[in-house]
Amino acid sequence: MTQAITDWPSPPQHLVLSDNEVHIWRAFLNRPEADVADLSRLLSPDEIERAGKFRFQKDRDHFITARGTLRKILGIYLKTAPDRILFSYNDYGKPAISGEAEICFNVSHSRELALFAFTAGAEVGIDIEYIRRDFVFEDIAEKFFSHKETAALRKIPEELKAEGFFACWTCKEAYIKALGHGLSRPLESFSVSFDSDAPDVLLNVENDPLESNRWNLNKLTPISGYAAAVAVEGEKRPFSYWQIDP
């Protein structure tokens, strides 16, 4: 089921991430130059190096803001200074907190909006996309969607195709990111539901009939004009939503 989130409050002063929760945070990335400078001071040398590889200043600033904000949120959970947090990466580039196995997280940003997902002890993946209407949906779907998904996309009325495409795309990306194995599981090897009211979003995984039972996949609308999805390992968990401003 697609959930439109209309209330993004500031977090409480003493925030706790319990074992059965999912916390989703939202941040806007278009920040004043002074904010970006402050956040850049929280980053590690390798993060600064990554930021420097972006060709355009806006993209560099968005990366710095998203990464610095991630550190600030993790600092709240870990009760530590954001610039002291160390990250490790698996072979596919998925980050984790060095020496901290309990908190799992994932980040995604598109245009001026970023989403951050956090759980305690359960793998999680999140994806957000700005809904572009000048997109060649059919060509991309034919290349990356399953046969079941492409058939479902063709049945959607033309005026709703953009929303349908990006809802499907974010679900697939969230699941892949939660797995943390890059594209070792090809996007076309599993199917998700286009039905916004379907109780099970992850319908089936090729050659693995039990895999869909291992995940909960949730569609979100974090703000008008965007599609998002969160994949969480294990049983269904309640979601809490928070807003953070750098």
QUIVEN-V280141 format. One line per field, one symbol per residue. ss: DSSP state (h for helix, s for strand, l for the rest). phi: phi as a letter, one per 20 degrees, with the letter a starting at -180 (. if undefined). A space follows every 50 residues. Layout:
ss = ???
phi = ???
This chain:
ss = lsssllllssllllllllllssssssssllllhhhhhhhhllllhhhhhh hhllllhhhhhhhhhhhhhhhhhhhhhhlllhhhllssslllllssslll llssssssssllsssssssslllsssssssllllllhhhhhhhhllhhhh hhhhhllhhhhhhhhhhhhhhhhhhhhhhllhhhllhhhsssllllllll lsssslllllhhhhsssssssllllssssssssllllsssssslll
phi = .edeeddcfffffdecdefddcdddcbeefdggffffffffeeegfffff ffeffdgffffffffffffgfffffffelbfgfefddccffdnfebefmc efedbbcbbbldccccdccdmcfbccbcbffeeedeffffffedefffff ffffefggfdfffffffffffffffffffmdlefdgfeebcceeffdffd feeacgmbfefffecddcecdfagncdbbcdcfnffcfdcccdcdg
